[in-house]
Amino acid sequence: MQRAVGSLPLGPALRARLAAAGFQTAQELLDTGPCGLSREIGISKEEALETLQVVRQECSGDAARTAGGAGTTRKCTALELLEEEQAQGFIITFCSALDNILGGGVQLTKITEVCGAPGVGKTQLCMQLAVDVQIPECFGGVCGEAVFIDTEGSFMVDRVADIAAACVQHCQLIAEAHQEEDHQKALETFSLESILSHIYYFRCRDYIELLAQVYLLPDFLSEHSKVRLVVIDGIAFPFRHDFEDLSLRTRLLNGLAQQLIIIANDHKSAVVLTNQMTTRIGQSQSTLVPALGESWGHAATVRLIFHWDKSQRLATLYKSPSQKESTIPYTITPHGFRDVQPPAVTQNTESTEMNPRKRPRREEEK
Amino acid sequence: MDWEQLELNPRVVAALRKADIKSIKEVLNLSGADLQRLMKLSSADAECLLKTVSHWLRRNCMLTALQLYQDKDHFASQHQKLSLGCSVLDNLLKGGIPLVGITELAGESSAGKTQISLQLCLCVQYPYKYGGLESGAVYVCTEDAFPSKRLQQLIDQQHKLRADVPPEVIQKIRFGNNIFVEHAADLDTFHNCITKRISLLLKRGMVRLVVIDSIAALFRCEFGASDSVLKAQYLQMFGAQLHSLSTRFSTPVVCINQVWHQKCFSLYGDHFISCCVGVSVDNKVTPALGITWANHLLMRLMVSRVSQRDQLSGAVFHHTGNVRTLRVAFAPHLPPSFCCYTVELEGVKGIK
């Protein structure tokens, strides 16, 4: 960004004009913008735009060269891919049963869809994940940041603060038990304020704003390279009214799915979407199915369906490339998304093992 | 849309005008490949156009959760709530009704839904420091006539209900003047009411509460079993419109809903039970309009009468036969919980 104007690949006449106008670094050119540039050095707007495009390409080319050229195609073997995937992090959900059926947690570079009736806990899981993605590596987390795109207005920051406070407390208990230096150091930067400051919140009020936001995500994720989670809560709401032309909706959803897959892969992030349920009326009975139609079902790699059984909340892994279909119970406590406490609670305090997935069973107050 | 405002290559602007694309919505409805084909642009230009348009639409939209948490003035919808006028009920709801989103109040008849809504219409008129929004309310009746006599009773007794507010403040508020009553007994009138009349009142800042009493009544007669698709479309449309008004004007929308008894569900099978949130086995009722409507709600509250043999503790017996329960069925910020209340002359009061 601090490249001298003289070193950019521009025509000599243009360079002379830029020097005469006083431009010295590439950053100054970018800051001025095309309108300002065309005014100041007396070139047409089209020329100014093309000049700025060249400058941007040069600067991003520099950055890519120093960063190792992300985005270029590379050939690799399946073994390399397997090793890469096994080294891939998971975002834990604090419900060990759910983490187990998912194979460790919400997987990075994949799209996970959570479907369920209203009130079953989809937004709670999203808020929990936005906090859990930030857990430092020494506690078993991926130490990332989160992007939260809210289309329904159900993001309540006080609830997120409660969940974050509970997570910090949990990590403090682990650190106290183990007394390791890197735990203490990590805890210095893992506080309620730091967690909240690394959740980037976008409110989209209709599908146009949502589409625009997703077009801007790749650039945002390049700037904020620590983001490891993108949540869209919920994807169905803006697309379920206002569409007389359903083929347009299918096209837009397919485009959205493709962009999200690219984002998940390129930036090594997990993408989590929440979907509504709708009734499909069959011959003799009707069933609840995820909304947005059959073709949307192909967008997500992993699909979870949350539902009720009398008054117990259950999560079913409905679609996964590597795990088998199963159902587990979960619960929502004031601390967030958790396991159901088994009736005979073995008060197993911090055991001397390094795996933070074996969480201590604390009495959760209701 | 004036394309000159965006930082676009004049070539692209000319192509937009030639293809007769007038709005950002039209641009974003097309994919990169469609834009290339329609406007004969290169792929880099098409991508640049989409990014520029998106950037213009979403400039200054990023917030961090910390800003939402700390800046209580700019993000009132996260921190402020509309009080119900009773501290016990407000504690159950952690402050009251959220400012943005649709809150549903469902229950059997004469459980107290209208009483709570009338009370809200008065509470909204108080100053901010007493839990109100310093504005009026619009009350849409879809079946019964508006209970104006009861409203007058409540107005006369406000000083008794709101002992926390100084009497000179109460006297200054002209309660009756700020409640706008609309009647809409069928779907078209209701649609008209939302899109024209309510939105006008909201734009002028005259109201900051919308009460619909009741949403289920609109759908009771007009749809048979075979019209479920049309009914779902209407529900989606009304839900989206109410949601959009609520978001634009930071105004709570309270919808009263009726309940169905579980015996009626034999036709639809068990899945309806699984989709109705928080319905315990012994509870015989579930809110009307099904999952299509429930998907639009931010918060669902259920009210019911407590029968004599279900009364919970000794304290409740003082209020003979008049005890109701207010239960949180679901909300993103509240645990499932309930409290008891009674309907007195001065209004709805919670029991500790």
Boltz contact constraints between the chains, C-beta under 6 A:
constraints:
  - contact:
      token1: [A, 34]
      token2: [B, 7]
      max_distance: 6.0
  - contact:
      token1: [A, 45]
      token2: [B, 10]
      max_distance: 6.0
  - contact:
      token1: [A, 46]
      token2: [B, 9]
      max_distance: 6.0
  - contact:
      token1: [A, 46]
      token2: [B, 10]
      max_distance: 6.0
  - contact:
      token1: [A, 49]
      token2: [B, 9]
      max_distance: 6.0
  - contact:
      token1: [A, 117]
      token2: [B, 275]
      max_distance: 6.0
  - contact:
      token1: [A, 118]
      token2: [B, 294]
      max_distance: 6.0
  - contact:
      token1: [A, 118]
      token2: [B, 295]
      max_distance: 6.0
  - contact:
      token1: [A, 119]
      token2: [B, 277]
      max_distance: 6.0
  - contact:
      token1: [A, 119]
      token2: [B, 330]
      max_distance: 6.0
  - contact:
      token1: [A, 123]
      token2: [B, 332]
      max_distance: 6.0
  - contact:
      token1: [A, 153]
      token2: [B, 100]
      max_distance: 6.0
  - contact:
      token1: [A, 153]
      token2: [B, 101]
      max_distance: 6.0
  - contact:
      token1: [A, 154]
      token2: [B, 332]
      max_distance: 6.0
  - contact:
      token1: [A, 156]
      token2: [B, 332]
      max_distance: 6.0
  - contact:
      token1: [A, 156]
      token2: [B, 333]
      max_distance: 6.0
  - contact:
      token1: [A, 157]
      token2: [B, 65]
      max_distance: 6.0
  - contact:
      token1: [A, 157]
      token2: [B, 68]
      max_distance: 6.0
  - contact:
      token1: [A, 157]
      token2: [B, 69]
      max_distance: 6.0
  - contact:
      token1: [A, 157]
      token2: [B, 78]
      max_distance: 6.0
  - contact:
      token1: [A, 159]
      token2: [B, 333]
      max_distance: 6.0
  - contact:
      token1: [A, 160]
      token2: [B, 65]
      max_distance: 6.0
  - contact:
      token1: [A, 161]
      token2: [B, 69]
      max_distance: 6.0
  - contact:
      token1: [A, 196]
      token2: [B, 65]
      max_distance: 6.0
  - contact:
      token1: [A, 196]
      token2: [B, 66]
      max_distance: 6.0
  - contact:
      token1: [A, 196]
      token2: [B, 69]
      max_distance: 6.0
  - contact:
      token1: [A, 197]
      token2: [B, 64]
      max_distance: 6.0
  - contact:
      token1: [A, 197]
      token2: [B, 66]
      max_distance: 6.0
  - contact:
      token1: [A, 199]
      token2: [B, 65]
      max_distance: 6.0
  - contact:
      token1: [A, 200]
      token2: [B, 62]
      max_distance: 6.0
  - contact:
      token1: [A, 200]
      token2: [B, 64]
      max_distance: 6.0
  - contact:
      token1: [A, 201]
      token2: [B, 63]
      max_distance: 6.0
  - contact:
      token1: [A, 201]
      token2: [B, 65]
      max_distance: 6.0
  - contact:
      token1: [A, 202]
      token2: [B, 61]
      max_distance: 6.0
  - contact:
      token1: [A, 205]
      token2: [B, 247]
      max_distance: 6.0
  - contact:
      token1: [A, 208]
      token2: [B, 25]
      max_distance: 6.0
  - contact:
      token1: [A, 208]
      token2: [B, 28]
      max_distance: 6.0
  - contact:
      token1: [A, 211]
      token2: [B, 28]
      max_distance: 6.0
  - contact:
      token1: [A, 212]
      token2: [B, 54]
      max_distance: 6.0
  - contact:
      token1: [A, 212]
      token2: [B, 57]
      max_distance: 6.0
  - contact:
      token1: [A, 212]
      token2: [B, 58]
      max_distance: 6.0
  - contact:
      token1: [A, 213]
      token2: [B, 58]
      max_distance: 6.0
  - contact:
      token1: [A, 215]
      token2: [B, 50]
      max_distance: 6.0
  - contact:
      token1: [A, 215]
      token2: [B, 51]
      max_distance: 6.0
  - contact:
      token1: [A, 215]
      token2: [B, 54]
      max_distance: 6.0
  - contact:
      token1: [A, 216]
      token2: [B, 54]
      max_distance: 6.0
  - contact:
      token1: [A, 216]
      token2: [B, 58]
      max_distance: 6.0
  - contact:
      token1: [A, 240]
      token2: [B, 236]
      max_distance: 6.0
  - contact:
      token1: [A, 241]
      token2: [B, 236]
      max_distance: 6.0
  - contact:
      token1: [A, 241]
      token2: [B, 237]
      max_distance: 6.0
  - contact:
      token1: [A, 241]
      token2: [B, 240]
      max_distance: 6.0
  - contact:
      token1: [A, 255]
      token2: [B, 31]
      max_distance: 6.0
  - contact:
      token1: [A, 276]
      token2: [B, 295]
      max_distance: 6.0
  - contact:
      token1: [A, 285]
      token2: [B, 269]
      max_distance: 6.0
  - contact:
      token1: [A, 286]
      token2: [B, 268]
      max_distance: 6.0
  - contact:
      token1: [A, 287]
      token2: [B, 271]
      max_distance: 6.0
  - contact:
      token1: [A, 288]
      token2: [B, 271]
      max_distance: 6.0
  - contact:
      token1: [A, 288]
      token2: [B, 275]
      max_distance: 6.0
  - contact:
      token1: [A, 307]
      token2: [B, 274]
      max_distance: 6.0
  - contact:
      token1: [A, 308]
      token2: [B, 274]
      max_distance: 6.0
  - contact:
      token1: [A, 310]
      token2: [B, 281]
      max_distance: 6.0
  - contact:
      token1: [A, 311]
      token2: [B, 280]
      max_distance: 6.0
